Amino acid sequence: MLSIVLTLSWIGSQPLFASQANAMTPSPNPVDQPAYEAGTLWDYVEQIEGAIPTGQPIPQSAELEEERNTESSYIQQAVGVPKIPTAFYTDPVGTLAADPLHLSEVDPTEFDIPVVINEDVIRWMKYFTGPGRKYYTRWLARSTRVQPLMIEKLDAAGLPRDLVYLSMIESGYLSHAYSRAAAVGLWQFISSTGKEYDLRIDWWVDERRDPEAATDAAIDFLGHLHRKYGHWYLAWAAYNGGPSRVSRGIRQHGTKDFWTLVDKNAFPRETDNYVPKLIAAAIIGKHPERYGFTNITYQDPIAVERVEVGPSIGLDVLAKCAGITQEEFQALNPQLRRWALPPEPAKQTITIPKNKRKSFVAALDKVPPQERLTFRRHHVQKGETLGRIAQKYGVSATELQRLNRIDNANRIYVGMELVIPVPGTSNGEASFASSAGSGPKQPRAKAVTHVVRSGESLTKIASRYGVTQQDLMRWNQISNPNRIQVGQKLRLVEPATNWTSYTVRKGDNLTRIATQHSCTVEEIKSWNHLRNSNIYPGQKLKLHK
């Protein structure tokens, strides 16, 4: 496959095109948010992860699905398109006298990634200016919202700024983008790779959707791939098709030339197209007006700041303190999957509008701990219905359906975990945000207590707050459950000093860690909500001292 690198050394008024066969110069989800509604994207993500019933097909994000289908149709139709005529290489200036793609104006010195013009890149330029124009227009409109954040982080890492176009072709700059391969976010991480690069992905949070966290992870991943392969084209191919496929192709064919590997069918078609597609997106993105992308309503850059808060705070409370609606808060924090912050860790970072830190902190400080969150977590038992569960907790079935984003009230299943809203008490006592039966209770910034009343037993108090009698005894150093007194104050959360953190090392397994810390494998799995014994280096585990 012939390719030409536009080095464009200007001699007089004529550009000089340097042609070479192997041009290999090394160099590899706060956005436009859809509504946060029941029955949309996260229902499908949770089907995969087992948080809600399965049984229906899992479509990718509507826009991504439509754009990928348009691409596929275009690629199939373009298979028989004639190659670039030989005259282009022998007399490029003459051939490009009529130059609708402005190839003669492309200056590679404007890019910090290697730019090659060949038939594949031209085909993708034709796609973006033809059948893909409406999608590229949307991507451009969103680009100004996320690119400043990405560029700042790429600069700090010493990576090319033009890697922002990788995010463009991956997700269209949508944090909620979700592909048929179950990849999520601006940089389209699958779950395993996201976790490998320290993104939290669980029942509460999916940091693949967090623009800052996901960009940091993508930078680490791309930097690793570039160091591994020594060329951005191979790094991009590995990002798309997987490092093992690229390494296998290099070993089998004895070359690190991306275009040669394409000719030898080392990659699937999607990866063959990935590199020229990215190059084409970058070329057009540098000067969109050249290609007729005018009158675009560009979005404002994300104007936010990050602030640390404690765990288990309702999103409605946080939104009110920030002076915005809950929908606006969720749009700024797309990584949050539930209606409250998770119960751990003790310090969590959220995004609020810029210049709101002082007023936000002051407002949150005024909210008593017992009013920051009132909820329980309930595991569905055999024979239970949503109506029966709602009646048990004194809430409406409709509210349970809304908070847990359940499309069909009849399709709950045994073991399914539900969030239950619990009304606050009039005397100022706290309804503890418990996770009964799902591991240790997490510490709050301030201790939550209960004052024993006449006629109350430890069993009754434990049941009221959704904890066990044994927990209350341990937390309050009570040796006899029958010897509590009226007026006695009971701690309802375990002291933070009872827990420690352990970072998994290479070669570790749960058995070894359990032995070292005098506990059982099952206890570690319970404390950390692990479904199996799989752990990975760098993972942080919570251990009881």
Secondary structure, DSSP 8 states (H G I E B T S, - for coil): --EEEEEEEEETTEEEEEEES----------------TTSHHHHHHHHHTSS---S-----HHHHHHHHHHHHHHHHHTTS----HHHHHSHHHHTTS-TT-GGG--GGG-SS--EESHHHHHHHHHHHTTTHHHHHHHHHHHHHHHHHHHHHHHHHT--GGGHHHHHHHHSS-TT-B-TT--BTTTTB-HHHHHHTT--BSSSBBGGG-HHHHHHHHHHHHHHHHHHHSSHHHHHHHHHH-HHHHHHHHHHHT---HHHHHHTT-S-HHHHHHHHHHHHHHHHHHSGGGGT--S--------EEEEEE-SS-BHHHHHHHHTS-HHHHHHH-TTB-SSB--S-SSSEEEEEETT-HHHHHHHHHTS-HHHH--EEEEE--TT--HHHHHHHHT--HHHHHHHTT-S-TT---TT-EEEEE----TTS-------TTSS-----SS--EEE--TT--HHHHHHHHT--HHHHHHHTT-S-TT---TT-EEE-S--GGGEEEEE--TT--HHHHHHHTT--HHHHHHHTT-SSS---TT-EEEEE-
